[in-house]
Amino acid sequence: MVFHKYVDSIFQNFCLMNTNIGKSLEIIFMQYYLNIHNFHPNTFMNLAKFFAQLLYSDSISWNIFSTVRLTLNETTYSSRKYCD
Protein backbone atom coordinates (compact mmCIF):
# COMPACT_ATOMS: atom_id res chain seq x y z
CA MET A 1 0.00 0.00 0.00
CA VAL A 2 1.40 3.37 -1.03
CA PHE A 3 0.54 6.64 0.67
CA HIS A 4 -1.17 9.11 -1.68
CA LYS A 5 -1.57 12.64 -0.42
CA TYR A 6 -4.58 13.33 -2.65
CA VAL A 7 -6.61 10.80 -0.65
CA ASP A 8 -6.08 12.98 2.44
CA SER A 9 -7.31 16.00 0.51
CA ILE A 10 -10.45 14.14 -0.50
CA PHE A 11 -11.17 13.05 3.08
CA GLN A 12 -10.38 16.55 4.33
CA ASN A 13 -13.03 17.96 2.01
CA PHE A 14 -15.52 15.29 3.07
CA CYS A 15 -14.91 16.20 6.72
CA LEU A 16 -15.54 19.86 5.96
CA MET A 17 -18.80 19.02 4.19
CA ASN A 18 -20.10 16.62 6.81
CA THR A 19 -18.95 16.52 10.45
CA ASN A 20 -20.21 12.95 10.83
CA ILE A 21 -17.43 11.77 8.53
CA GLY A 22 -14.85 13.40 10.81
CA LYS A 23 -16.40 11.77 13.86
CA SER A 24 -16.35 8.40 12.09
CA LEU A 25 -12.67 8.85 11.23
CA GLU A 26 -11.95 9.64 14.88
CA ILE A 27 -13.57 6.36 15.91
CA ILE A 28 -11.60 4.54 13.22
CA PHE A 29 -8.36 6.06 14.54
CA MET A 30 -9.14 4.85 18.05
CA GLN A 31 -9.88 1.33 16.80
CA TYR A 32 -6.72 1.24 14.67
CA TYR A 33 -4.56 2.47 17.52
CA LEU A 34 -5.77 -0.29 19.82
CA ASN A 35 -4.97 -2.94 17.18
CA ILE A 36 -1.93 -1.38 15.51
CA HIS A 37 0.40 -4.17 16.64
CA ASN A 38 -1.40 -6.51 14.17
CA PHE A 39 -0.52 -4.43 11.09
CA HIS A 40 2.46 -4.62 8.77
CA PRO A 41 4.95 -1.77 9.42
CA ASN A 42 4.29 -0.12 6.04
CA THR A 43 0.57 -0.18 6.68
CA PHE A 44 0.76 1.52 10.04
CA MET A 45 3.20 4.13 8.74
CA ASN A 46 0.72 4.98 5.98
CA LEU A 47 -2.09 5.14 8.52
CA ALA A 48 0.01 7.46 10.67
CA LYS A 49 0.63 9.75 7.69
CA PHE A 50 -3.06 9.72 6.81
CA PHE A 51 -4.24 10.66 10.29
CA ALA A 52 -1.40 13.16 10.76
CA GLN A 53 -2.55 15.06 7.68
CA LEU A 54 -6.15 15.04 8.90
CA LEU A 55 -5.02 16.35 12.29
CA TYR A 56 -2.82 19.00 10.68
CA SER A 57 -5.72 20.28 8.62
CA ASP A 58 -8.07 20.19 11.66
CA SER A 59 -10.37 17.80 9.83
CA ILE A 60 -10.55 15.59 12.91
CA SER A 61 -10.37 16.52 16.57
CA TRP A 62 -7.19 16.30 18.60
CA ASN A 63 -9.24 14.58 21.31
CA ILE A 64 -8.44 11.27 19.62
CA PHE A 65 -5.22 11.25 21.61
CA SER A 66 -7.21 10.41 24.73
CA THR A 67 -6.84 6.80 23.52
CA VAL A 68 -3.05 6.97 23.35
CA ARG A 69 -1.12 5.70 26.35
CA LEU A 70 2.65 6.01 26.10
CA THR A 71 3.85 4.12 29.14
CA LEU A 72 6.25 1.25 28.59
CA ASN A 73 3.90 -1.24 30.26
CA GLU A 74 0.89 -0.32 28.13
CA THR A 75 2.51 -0.18 24.70
CA THR A 76 3.97 -2.57 22.18
CA TYR A 77 6.80 -1.82 19.82
CA SER A 78 4.32 -1.24 16.98
CA SER A 79 2.17 1.22 18.89
CA ARG A 80 5.23 3.17 20.03
CA LYS A 81 6.42 3.35 16.42
CA TYR A 82 2.96 4.58 15.35
CA CYS A 83 3.36 7.58 17.68
CA ASP A 84 6.79 8.59 16.38
N, CA, C and O atoms as a CHARMM CRD file, in Angstrom:
* protein
*
  336
    1    1 MET  N      0.83700  -1.17500   0.00000 PROA 1      0.00000
    2    1 MET  CA     0.00000   0.00000   0.00000 PROA 1      0.00000
    3    1 MET  C      0.88400   1.24100   0.00000 PROA 1      0.00000
    4    1 MET  O      1.80100   1.35200   0.81400 PROA 1      0.00000
    5    2 VAL  N      0.61900   2.15000  -0.88600 PROA 2      0.00000
    6    2 VAL  CA     1.39700   3.36700  -1.02800 PROA 2      0.00000
    7    2 VAL  C      0.56000   4.54300  -0.54000 PROA 2      0.00000
    8    2 VAL  O     -0.64300   4.61700  -0.79300 PROA 2      0.00000
    9    3 PHE  N      1.21100   5.44900   0.15600 PROA 3      0.00000
   10    3 PHE  CA     0.53900   6.63800   0.67100 PROA 3      0.00000
   11    3 PHE  C      0.36800   7.66000  -0.45600 PROA 3      0.00000
   12    3 PHE  O      1.34000   8.05100  -1.10200 PROA 3      0.00000
   13    4 HSD  N     -0.86900   8.08300  -0.68000 PROA 4      0.00000
   14    4 HSD  CA    -1.17200   9.10700  -1.67700 PROA 4      0.00000
   15    4 HSD  C     -1.78400  10.31000  -0.98000 PROA 4      0.00000
   16    4 HSD  O     -2.83200  10.20600  -0.34300 PROA 4      0.00000
   17    5 LYS  N     -1.13100  11.43700  -1.10600 PROA 5      0.00000
   18    5 LYS  CA    -1.57500  12.64000  -0.42400 PROA 5      0.00000
   19    5 LYS  C     -2.93700  13.12900  -0.90600 PROA 5      0.00000
   20    5 LYS  O     -3.66800  13.75800  -0.14000 PROA 5      0.00000
   21    6 TYR  N     -3.28900  12.85700  -2.14700 PROA 6      0.00000
   22    6 TYR  CA    -4.57700  13.32900  -2.65100 PROA 6      0.00000
   23    6 TYR  C     -5.75100  12.66300  -1.93800 PROA 6      0.00000
   24    6 TYR  O     -6.83800  13.23800  -1.87300 PROA 6      0.00000
   25    7 VAL  N     -5.54600  11.46400  -1.40500 PROA 7      0.00000
   26    7 VAL  CA    -6.60700  10.79700  -0.64700 PROA 7      0.00000
   27    7 VAL  C     -6.91600  11.60600   0.61000 PROA 7      0.00000
   28    7 VAL  O     -8.08000  11.75500   0.98500 PROA 7      0.00000
   29    8 ASP  N     -5.87700  12.12800   1.26100 PROA 8      0.00000
   30    8 ASP  CA    -6.08000  12.97700   2.43600 PROA 8      0.00000
   31    8 ASP  C     -6.87800  14.21600   2.08400 PROA 8      0.00000
   32    8 ASP  O     -7.75200  14.63300   2.84300 PROA 8      0.00000
   33    9 SER  N     -6.58000  14.80700   0.93000 PROA 9      0.00000
   34    9 SER  CA    -7.31300  16.00100   0.51000 PROA 9      0.00000
   35    9 SER  C     -8.78700  15.69500   0.28300 PROA 9      0.00000
   36    9 SER  O     -9.65500  16.50400   0.61400 PROA 9      0.00000
   37   10 ILE  N     -9.06300  14.53900  -0.27600 PROA 10     0.00000
   38   10 ILE  CA   -10.45300  14.14400  -0.50400 PROA 10     0.00000
   39   10 ILE  C    -11.17100  13.97000   0.83000 PROA 10     0.00000
   40   10 ILE  O    -12.27900  14.47400   1.01100 PROA 10     0.00000
   41   11 PHE  N    -10.53900  13.25200   1.76900 PROA 11     0.00000
   42   11 PHE  CA   -11.16600  13.05000   3.08000 PROA 11     0.00000
   43   11 PHE  C    -11.28000  14.36200   3.84800 PROA 11     0.00000
   44   11 PHE  O    -12.24300  14.56800   4.58500 PROA 11     0.00000
   45   12 GLN  N    -10.30900  15.24200   3.68000 PROA 12     0.00000
   46   12 GLN  CA   -10.37500  16.54600   4.32700 PROA 12     0.00000
   47   12 GLN  C    -11.59800  17.31000   3.84200 PROA 12     0.00000
   48   12 GLN  O    -12.30800  17.91700   4.64300 PROA 12     0.00000
   49   13 ASN  N    -11.84500  17.28600   2.56100 PROA 13     0.00000
   50   13 ASN  CA   -13.02600  17.96200   2.01400 PROA 13     0.00000
   51   13 ASN  C    -14.31900  17.30800   2.48000 PROA 13     0.00000
   52   13 ASN  O    -15.29200  18.00200   2.77300 PROA 13     0.00000
   53   14 PHE  N    -14.34000  15.98700   2.55300 PROA 14     0.00000
   54   14 PHE  CA   -15.51800  15.29000   3.06700 PROA 14     0.00000
   55   14 PHE  C    -15.80200  15.69300   4.50400 PROA 14     0.00000
   56   14 PHE  O    -16.95600  15.89600   4.88200 PROA 14     0.00000
   57   15 CYS  N    -14.74200  15.81000   5.31100 PROA 15     0.00000
   58   15 CYS  CA   -14.90900  16.20000   6.71500 PROA 15     0.00000
   59   15 CYS  C    -15.45700  17.61700   6.83400 PROA 15     0.00000
   60   15 CYS  O    -16.25200  17.90600   7.72900 PROA 15     0.00000
   61   16 LEU  N    -15.03700  18.49400   5.93800 PROA 16     0.00000
   62   16 LEU  CA   -15.53700  19.86300   5.96100 PROA 16     0.00000
   63   16 LEU  C    -17.00600  19.92800   5.54300 PROA 16     0.00000
   64   16 LEU  O    -17.75800  20.77300   6.02800 PROA 16     0.00000
   65   17 MET  N    -17.40800  19.03200   4.64400 PROA 17     0.00000
   66   17 MET  CA   -18.79800  19.01700   4.18900 PROA 17     0.00000
   67   17 MET  C    -19.74000  18.37100   5.19800 PROA 17     0.00000
   68   17 MET  O    -20.89300  18.78300   5.33100 PROA 17     0.00000
   69   18 ASN  N    -19.24900  17.36400   5.90500 PROA 18     0.00000
   70   18 ASN  CA   -20.10400  16.61900   6.81500 PROA 18     0.00000
   71   18 ASN  C    -19.31200  16.24800   8.06600 PROA 18     0.00000
   72   18 ASN  O    -18.35600  15.47800   7.98000 PROA 18     0.00000
   73   19 THR  N    -19.68800  16.77400   9.21200 PROA 19     0.00000
   74   19 THR  CA   -18.94700  16.51700  10.45200 PROA 19     0.00000
   75   19 THR  C    -19.05800  15.06700  10.90100 PROA 19     0.00000
   76   19 THR  O    -18.20900  14.59300  11.65600 PROA 19     0.00000
   77   20 ASN  N    -20.08500  14.35600  10.45300 PROA 20     0.00000
   78   20 ASN  CA   -20.20900  12.94600  10.83300 PROA 20     0.00000
   79   20 ASN  C    -19.07900  12.10000  10.25800 PROA 20     0.00000
   80   20 ASN  O    -18.68700  11.10100  10.85900 PROA 20     0.00000
   81   21 ILE  N    -18.56300  12.48600   9.11800 PROA 21     0.00000
   82   21 ILE  CA   -17.43100  11.76900   8.53000 PROA 21     0.00000
   83   21 ILE  C    -16.20100  11.94300   9.40800 PROA 21     0.00000
   84   21 ILE  O    -15.46200  10.98600   9.64000 PROA 21     0.00000
   85   22 GLY  N    -15.97600  13.15600   9.89800 PROA 22     0.00000
   86   22 GLY  CA   -14.85400  13.40000  10.80600 PROA 22     0.00000
   87   22 GLY  C    -14.98400  12.59900  12.08800 PROA 22     0.00000
   88   22 GLY  O    -14.00200  12.03800  12.57500 PROA 22     0.00000
   89   23 LYS  N    -16.18000  12.54300  12.63300 PROA 23     0.00000
   90   23 LYS  CA   -16.39900  11.77100  13.85800 PROA 23     0.00000
   91   23 LYS  C    -16.17500  10.27500  13.60700 PROA 23     0.00000
   92   23 LYS  O    -15.64700   9.56900  14.46700 PROA 23     0.00000
   93   24 SER  N    -16.57400   9.80500  12.44100 PROA 24     0.00000
   94   24 SER  CA   -16.34800   8.40400  12.09100 PROA 24     0.00000
   95   24 SER  C    -14.85200   8.10600  11.95500 PROA 24     0.00000
   96   24 SER  O    -14.38200   7.05400  12.38600 PROA 24     0.00000
   97   25 LEU  N    -14.11500   9.03300  11.35600 PROA 25     0.00000
   98   25 LEU  CA   -12.66600   8.85300  11.22700 PROA 25     0.00000
   99   25 LEU  C    -11.98200   8.87100  12.59700 PROA 25     0.00000
  100   25 LEU  O    -10.98500   8.17700  12.79800 PROA 25     0.00000
  101   26 GLU  N    -12.50100   9.64500  13.52500 PROA 26     0.00000
  102   26 GLU  CA   -11.95100   9.64300  14.88200 PROA 26     0.00000
  103   26 GLU  C    -12.14300   8.28000  15.53800 PROA 26     0.00000
  104   26 GLU  O    -11.23500   7.77800  16.20100 PROA 26     0.00000
  105   27 ILE  N    -13.30200   7.68800  15.36100 PROA 27     0.00000
  106   27 ILE  CA   -13.57000   6.35700  15.91000 PROA 27     0.00000
  107   27 ILE  C    -12.66200   5.32400  15.24400 PROA 27     0.00000
  108   27 ILE  O    -12.13800   4.42800  15.90500 PROA 27     0.00000
  109   28 ILE  N    -12.48500   5.45800  13.93800 PROA 28     0.00000
  110   28 ILE  CA   -11.60300   4.54100  13.21700 PROA 28     0.00000
  111   28 ILE  C    -10.17500   4.65400  13.73700 PROA 28     0.00000
  112   28 ILE  O     -9.50000   3.63900  13.91000 PROA 28     0.00000
  113   29 PHE  N     -9.70700   5.88000  13.98900 PROA 29     0.00000
  114   29 PHE  CA    -8.35900   6.05900  14.54000 PROA 29     0.00000
  115   29 PHE  C     -8.22500   5.32400  15.86500 PROA 29     0.00000
  116   29 PHE  O     -7.24000   4.62100  16.09200 PROA 29     0.00000
  117   30 MET  N     -9.20400   5.48200  16.72900 PROA 30     0.00000
  118   30 MET  CA    -9.14100   4.85200  18.04700 PROA 30     0.00000
  119   30 MET  C     -9.12300   3.32700  17.93000 PROA 30     0.00000
  120   30 MET  O     -8.42000   2.65500  18.68600 PROA 30     0.00000
  121   31 GLN  N     -9.88400   2.78400  16.99500 PROA 31     0.00000
  122   31 GLN  CA    -9.88100   1.33500  16.79500 PROA 31     0.00000
  123   31 GLN  C     -8.54600   0.86700  16.21500 PROA 31     0.00000
  124   31 GLN  O     -8.01000  -0.15500  16.64500 PROA 31     0.00000
  125   32 TYR  N     -8.01000   1.60300  15.24800 PROA 32     0.00000
  126   32 TYR  CA    -6.71600   1.24300  14.67100 PROA 32     0.00000
  127   32 TYR  C     -5.61300   1.31500  15.71000 PROA 32     0.00000
  128   32 TYR  O     -4.75200   0.43600  15.75600 PROA 32     0.00000
  129   33 TYR  N     -5.62200   2.33400  16.53500 PROA 33     0.00000
  130   33 TYR  CA    -4.55900   2.47500  17.52000 PROA 33     0.00000
  131   33 TYR  C     -4.54100   1.28900  18.48900 PROA 33     0.00000
  132   33 TYR  O     -3.47400   0.80600  18.86700 PROA 33     0.00000
  133   34 LEU  N     -5.70700   0.83400  18.88000 PROA 34     0.00000
  134   34 LEU  CA    -5.77300  -0.28900  19.81600 PROA 34     0.00000
  135   34 LEU  C     -5.30000  -1.59700  19.18600 PROA 34     0.00000
  136   34 LEU  O     -4.88600  -2.50400  19.90700 PROA 34     0.00000
  137   35 ASN  N     -5.35200  -1.71400  17.86400 PROA 35     0.00000
  138   35 ASN  CA    -4.96600  -2.94100  17.17700 PROA 35     0.00000
  139   35 ASN  C     -3.76300  -2.76400  16.26100 PROA 35     0.00000
  140   35 ASN  O     -3.53100  -3.59900  15.38700 PROA 35     0.00000
  141   36 ILE  N     -3.00000  -1.70400  16.44100 PROA 36     0.00000
  142   36 ILE  CA    -1.93000  -1.37700  15.50600 PROA 36     0.00000
  143   36 ILE  C     -0.82600  -2.42500  15.49400 PROA 36     0.00000
  144   36 ILE  O     -0.12600  -2.56500  14.49200 PROA 36     0.00000
  145   37 HSD  N     -0.65800  -3.16000  16.58000 PROA 37     0.00000
  146   37 HSD  CA     0.39600  -4.17400  16.64000 PROA 37     0.00000
  147   37 HSD  C      0.13800  -5.33000  15.66800 PROA 37     0.00000
  148   37 HSD  O      1.04700  -6.11900  15.40900 PROA 37     0.00000
  149   38 ASN  N     -1.07300  -5.44800  15.12700 PROA 38     0.00000
  150   38 ASN  CA    -1.39600  -6.51300  14.17400 PROA 38     0.00000
  151   38 ASN  C     -1.08600  -6.14600  12.73300 PROA 38     0.00000
  152   38 ASN  O     -1.17500  -7.00600  11.85600 PROA 38     0.00000
  153   39 PHE  N     -0.72600  -4.90000  12.45900 PROA 39     0.00000
  154   39 PHE  CA    -0.52100  -4.43400  11.09400 PROA 39     0.00000
  155   39 PHE  C      0.92800  -4.55200  10.66200 PROA 39     0.00000
  156   39 PHE  O      1.84000  -4.56400  11.49000 PROA 39     0.00000
  157   40 HSD  N      1.12700  -4.64000   9.35900 PROA 40     0.00000
  158   40 HSD  CA     2.45500  -4.61700   8.76600 PROA 40     0.00000
  159   40 HSD  C      3.04400  -3.21300   8.96500 PROA 40     0.00000
  160   40 HSD  O      2.30000  -2.23300   8.92900 PROA 40     0.00000
  161   41 PRO  N      4.35200  -3.09500   9.17100 PROA 41     0.00000
  162   41 PRO  CA     4.95300  -1.76800   9.41700 PROA 41     0.00000
  163   41 PRO  C      4.63300  -0.72000   8.35600 PROA 41     0.00000
  164   41 PRO  O      4.39700   0.44000   8.69500 PROA 41     0.00000
  165   42 ASN  N      4.62200  -1.10100   7.08300 PROA 42     0.00000
  166   42 ASN  CA     4.29400  -0.12300   6.04100 PROA 42     0.00000
  167   42 ASN  C      2.85500   0.35700   6.15500 PROA 42     0.00000
  168   42 ASN  O      2.55500   1.52400   5.90000 PROA 42     0.00000
  169   43 THR  N      1.97700  -0.54600   6.53500 PROA 43     0.00000
  170   43 THR  CA     0.57300  -0.18000   6.68000 PROA 43     0.00000
  171   43 THR  C      0.38600   0.82400   7.79400 PROA 43     0.00000
  172   43 THR  O     -0.31000   1.82400   7.61600 PROA 43     0.00000
  173   44 PHE  N      1.00300   0.57100   8.95700 PROA 44     0.00000
  174   44 PHE  CA     0.76400   1.52400  10.04000 PROA 44     0.00000
  175   44 PHE  C      1.49700   2.83300   9.83600 PROA 44     0.00000
  176   44 PHE  O      1.07800   3.84900  10.39100 PROA 44     0.00000
  177   45 MET  N      2.56800   2.85400   9.06900 PROA 45     0.00000
  178   45 MET  CA     3.20000   4.13500   8.74400 PROA 45     0.00000
  179   45 MET  C      2.30400   4.94000   7.80300 PROA 45     0.00000
  180   45 MET  O      2.20900   6.16100   7.93400 PROA 45     0.00000
  181   46 ASN  N      1.65600   4.27800   6.87000 PROA 46     0.00000
  182   46 ASN  CA     0.72000   4.97500   5.98000 PROA 46     0.00000
  183   46 ASN  C     -0.49800   5.47400   6.74100 PROA 46     0.00000
  184   46 ASN  O     -0.99500   6.56700   6.47000 PROA 46     0.00000
  185   47 LEU  N     -0.98000   4.68300   7.68800 PROA 47     0.00000
  186   47 LEU  CA    -2.09500   5.14000   8.52500 PROA 47     0.00000
  187   47 LEU  C     -1.69100   6.35400   9.35500 PROA 47     0.00000
  188   47 LEU  O     -2.46800   7.29400   9.51500 PROA 47     0.00000
  189   48 ALA  N     -0.47600   6.32400   9.87700 PROA 48     0.00000
  190   48 ALA  CA     0.01000   7.45900  10.66800 PROA 48     0.00000
  191   48 ALA  C      0.08300   8.72200   9.81400 PROA 48     0.00000
  192   48 ALA  O     -0.29300   9.80000  10.27400 PROA 48     0.00000
  193   49 LYS  N      0.55800   8.60000   8.59100 PROA 49     0.00000
  194   49 LYS  CA     0.62600   9.75400   7.68700 PROA 49     0.00000
  195   49 LYS  C     -0.77000  10.27700   7.36300 PROA 49     0.00000
  196   49 LYS  O     -1.00400  11.48500   7.32100 PROA 49     0.00000
  197   50 PHE  N     -1.68500   9.34900   7.13800 PROA 50     0.00000
  198   50 PHE  CA    -3.06000   9.71900   6.80900 PROA 50     0.00000
  199   50 PHE  C     -3.69200  10.51100   7.94400 PROA 50     0.00000
  200   50 PHE  O     -4.24100  11.59100   7.72200 PROA 50     0.00000
  201   51 PHE  N     -3.61600   9.97500   9.16600 PROA 51     0.00000
  202   51 PHE  CA    -4.24000  10.65700  10.29000 PROA 51     0.00000
  203   51 PHE  C     -3.48000  11.92200  10.68600 PROA 51     0.00000
  204   51 PHE  O     -4.08400  12.87600  11.17700 PROA 51     0.00000
  205   52 ALA  N     -2.16800  11.94000  10.47700 PROA 52     0.00000
  206   52 ALA  CA    -1.40100  13.15800  10.76500 PROA 52     0.00000
  207   52 ALA  C     -1.84700  14.30500   9.86800 PROA 52     0.00000
  208   52 ALA  O     -1.97600  15.43900  10.32900 PROA 52     0.00000
  209   53 GLN  N     -2.08200  14.02000   8.60100 PROA 53     0.00000
  210   53 GLN  CA    -2.54700  15.05800   7.67900 PROA 53     0.00000
  211   53 GLN  C     -3.93500  15.54700   8.06900 PROA 53     0.00000
  212   53 GLN  O     -4.21300  16.74400   7.99800 PROA 53     0.00000
  213   54 LEU  N     -4.80900  14.62800   8.48100 PROA 54     0.00000
  214   54 LEU  CA    -6.15100  15.04000   8.90400 PROA 54     0.00000
  215   54 LEU  C     -6.09300  15.88500  10.17600 PROA 54     0.00000
  216   54 LEU  O     -6.86400  16.83300  10.32700 PROA 54     0.00000
  217   55 LEU  N     -5.18500  15.54700  11.08600 PROA 55     0.00000
  218   55 LEU  CA    -5.01900  16.35500  12.29400 PROA 55     0.00000
  219   55 LEU  C     -4.44300  17.72800  11.95400 PROA 55     0.00000
  220   55 LEU  O     -4.89200  18.74700  12.48000 PROA 55     0.00000
  221   56 TYR  N     -3.45300  17.74300  11.07600 PROA 56     0.00000
  222   56 TYR  CA    -2.82000  19.00200  10.68300 PROA 56     0.00000
  223   56 TYR  C     -3.82500  19.97300  10.06400 PROA 56     0.00000
  224   56 TYR  O     -3.76000  21.18000  10.29700 PROA 56     0.00000
  225   57 SER  N     -4.74100  19.43800   9.28400 PROA 57     0.00000
  226   57 SER  CA    -5.72400  20.27800   8.62100 PROA 57     0.00000
  227   57 SER  C     -6.95800  20.53100   9.48500 PROA 57     0.00000
  228   57 SER  O     -7.91900  21.14700   9.02500 PROA 57     0.00000
  229   58 ASP  N     -6.94000  20.06200  10.72800 PROA 58     0.00000
  230   58 ASP  CA    -8.06500  20.19000  11.66500 PROA 58     0.00000
  231   58 ASP  C     -9.34800  19.56900  11.12800 PROA 58     0.00000
  232   58 ASP  O    -10.44600  20.03900  11.42700 PROA 58     0.00000
  233   59 SER  N     -9.20400  18.51600  10.33700 PROA 59     0.00000
  234   59 SER  CA   -10.36700  17.79900   9.82800 PROA 59     0.00000
  235   59 SER  C    -10.95100  16.87100  10.88300 PROA 59     0.00000
  236   59 SER  O    -12.14800  16.58100  10.87700 PROA 59     0.00000
  237   60 ILE  N    -10.09300  16.40700  11.78800 PROA 60     0.00000
  238   60 ILE  CA   -10.54600  15.59500  12.91200 PROA 60     0.00000
  239   60 ILE  C    -10.03200  16.23900  14.19700 PROA 60     0.00000
  240   60 ILE  O     -9.07800  17.01700  14.18800 PROA 60     0.00000
  241   61 SER  N    -10.67900  15.89700  15.28200 PROA 61     0.00000
  242   61 SER  CA   -10.37500  16.51700  16.57000 PROA 61     0.00000
  243   61 SER  C     -9.10600  15.92400  17.19300 PROA 61     0.00000
  244   61 SER  O     -8.80700  14.74200  17.02600 PROA 61     0.00000
  245   62 TRP  N     -8.38400  16.76300  17.90100 PROA 62     0.00000
  246   62 TRP  CA    -7.18600  16.30200  18.60300 PROA 62     0.00000
  247   62 TRP  C     -7.53800  15.47600  19.84100 PROA 62     0.00000
  248   62 TRP  O     -6.64800  14.92700  20.49100 PROA 62     0.00000
  249   63 ASN  N     -8.80800  15.38600  20.16700 PROA 63     0.00000
  250   63 ASN  CA    -9.24200  14.58100  21.31000 PROA 63     0.00000
  251   63 ASN  C     -9.02900  13.09400  21.08700 PROA 63     0.00000
  252   63 ASN  O     -9.17300  12.30800  22.02300 PROA 63     0.00000
  253   64 ILE  N     -8.69000  12.68900  19.87100 PROA 64     0.00000
  254   64 ILE  CA    -8.44100  11.27000  19.61600 PROA 64     0.00000
  255   64 ILE  C     -7.25500  10.75900  20.41400 PROA 64     0.00000
  256   64 ILE  O     -7.11900   9.55500  20.63100 PROA 64     0.00000
  257   65 PHE  N     -6.39400  11.67300  20.85200 PROA 65     0.00000
  258   65 PHE  CA    -5.22400  11.25000  21.60800 PROA 65     0.00000
  259   65 PHE  C     -5.55500  10.84000  23.03700 PROA 65     0.00000
  260   65 PHE  O     -4.66200  10.44700  23.78800 PROA 65     0.00000
  261   66 SER  N     -6.82000  10.92500  23.42000 PROA 66     0.00000
  262   66 SER  CA    -7.21100  10.40700  24.73200 PROA 66     0.00000
  263   66 SER  C     -7.06200   8.88500  24.77500 PROA 66     0.00000
  264   66 SER  O     -6.98800   8.30000  25.85500 PROA 66     0.00000
  265   67 THR  N     -7.02000   8.24900  23.61500 PROA 67     0.00000
  266   67 THR  CA    -6.83600   6.80000  23.51600 PROA 67     0.00000
  267   67 THR  C     -5.38100   6.40600  23.70500 PROA 67     0.00000
  268   67 THR  O     -5.09500   5.29800  24.15900 PROA 67     0.00000
  269   68 VAL  N     -4.46600   7.28900  23.36700 PROA 68     0.00000
  270   68 VAL  CA    -3.04500   6.97200  23.34500 PROA 68     0.00000
  271   68 VAL  C     -2.47200   6.95300  24.75400 PROA 68     0.00000
  272   68 VAL  O     -2.60900   7.91300  25.51200 PROA 68     0.00000
  273   69 ARG  N     -1.83300   5.85000  25.08300 PROA 69     0.00000
  274   69 ARG  CA    -1.11900   5.69800  26.35400 PROA 69     0.00000
  275   69 ARG  C      0.33300   5.37400  26.00300 PROA 69     0.00000
  276   69 ARG  O      0.59900   4.40300  25.29400 PROA 69     0.00000
  277   70 LEU  N      1.25500   6.17200  26.48900 PROA 70     0.00000
  278   70 LEU  CA     2.65000   6.01100  26.09900 PROA 70     0.00000
  279   70 LEU  C      3.54700   5.50200  27.22000 PROA 70     0.00000
  280   70 LEU  O      4.73600   5.82000  27.25100 PROA 70     0.00000
  281   71 THR  N      3.00200   4.72700  28.12700 PROA 71     0.00000
  282   71 THR  CA     3.85500   4.12500  29.13600 PROA 71     0.00000
  283   71 THR  C      4.42800   2.82900  28.59200 PROA 71     0.00000
  284   71 THR  O      3.82200   2.19000  27.73100 PROA 71     0.00000
  285   72 LEU  N      5.57700   2.44500  29.08400 PROA 72     0.00000
  286   72 LEU  CA     6.24700   1.25200  28.59000 PROA 72     0.00000
  287   72 LEU  C      5.42300  -0.00300  28.84000 PROA 72     0.00000
  288   72 LEU  O      5.45400  -0.92900  28.02900 PROA 72     0.00000
  289   73 ASN  N      4.69700  -0.05200  29.93200 PROA 73     0.00000
  290   73 ASN  CA     3.90000  -1.24100  30.25600 PROA 73     0.00000
  291   73 ASN  C      2.64900  -1.37500  29.40000 PROA 73     0.00000
  292   73 ASN  O      2.14800  -2.48500  29.21900 PROA 73     0.00000
  293   74 GLU  N      2.13700  -0.28200  28.87500 PROA 74     0.00000
  294   74 GLU  CA     0.88500  -0.31900  28.13000 PROA 74     0.00000
  295   74 GLU  C      1.06600  -0.29600  26.62100 PROA 74     0.00000
  296   74 GLU  O      0.07600  -0.30100  25.88900 PROA 74     0.00000
  297   75 THR  N      2.29200  -0.27200  26.13700 PROA 75     0.00000
  298   75 THR  CA     2.50900  -0.17900  24.70200 PROA 75     0.00000
  299   75 THR  C      3.27800  -1.39000  24.18100 PROA 75     0.00000
  300   75 THR  O      3.95000  -2.09900  24.92900 PROA 75     0.00000
  301   76 THR  N      3.15700  -1.59500  22.89500 PROA 76     0.00000
  302   76 THR  CA     3.96900  -2.57300  22.18200 PROA 76     0.00000
  303   76 THR  C      4.93000  -1.79900  21.29700 PROA 76     0.00000
  304   76 THR  O      4.80900  -0.58200  21.15900 PROA 76     0.00000
  305   77 TYR  N      5.86900  -2.48700  20.70600 PROA 77     0.00000
  306   77 TYR  CA     6.79900  -1.82200  19.81500 PROA 77     0.00000
  307   77 TYR  C      6.05000  -1.11600  18.68100 PROA 77     0.00000
  308   77 TYR  O      6.36100   0.02300  18.33500 PROA 77     0.00000
  309   78 SER  N      5.07000  -1.79900  18.11200 PROA 78     0.00000
  310   78 SER  CA     4.32400  -1.23700  16.98200 PROA 78     0.00000
  311   78 SER  C      3.57900   0.02400  17.36800 PROA 78     0.00000
  312   78 SER  O      3.59800   0.99800  16.61600 PROA 78     0.00000
  313   79 SER  N      2.92900   0.03400  18.50600 PROA 79     0.00000
  314   79 SER  CA     2.16500   1.21600  18.88900 PROA 79     0.00000
  315   79 SER  C      3.09200   2.37300  19.24500 PROA 79     0.00000
  316   79 SER  O      2.72800   3.53100  19.04000 PROA 79     0.00000
  317   80 ARG  N      4.28400   2.08500  19.77400 PROA 80     0.00000
  318   80 ARG  CA     5.23300   3.17000  20.03000 PROA 80     0.00000
  319   80 ARG  C      5.73900   3.73300  18.72000 PROA 80     0.00000
  320   80 ARG  O      5.93400   4.94300  18.61000 PROA 80     0.00000
  321   81 LYS  N      5.95600   2.89600  17.72900 PROA 81     0.00000
  322   81 LYS  CA     6.42300   3.35000  16.42200 PROA 81     0.00000
  323   81 LYS  C      5.35300   4.19600  15.74200 PROA 81     0.00000
  324   81 LYS  O      5.67600   5.15500  15.04100 PROA 81     0.00000
  325   82 TYR  N      4.08900   3.85100  15.93900 PROA 82     0.00000
  326   82 TYR  CA     2.96300   4.58200  15.35500 PROA 82     0.00000
  327   82 TYR  C      2.93600   6.01500  15.86100 PROA 82     0.00000
  328   82 TYR  O      2.50100   6.91600  15.14400 PROA 82     0.00000
  329   83 CYS  N      3.39300   6.23600  17.08400 PROA 83     0.00000
  330   83 CYS  CA     3.35800   7.57700  17.67900 PROA 83     0.00000
  331   83 CYS  C      4.58700   8.39700  17.35200 PROA 83     0.00000
  332   83 CYS  O      4.63100   9.58000  17.69100 PROA 83     0.00000
  333   84 ASP  N      5.57900   7.82300  16.71300 PROA 84     0.00000
  334   84 ASP  CA     6.79400   8.59000  16.37900 PROA 84     0.00000
  335   84 ASP  C      6.51600   9.66200  15.37700 PROA 84     0.00000
  336   84 ASP  O      7.42600  10.39500  14.98900 PROA 84     0.00000
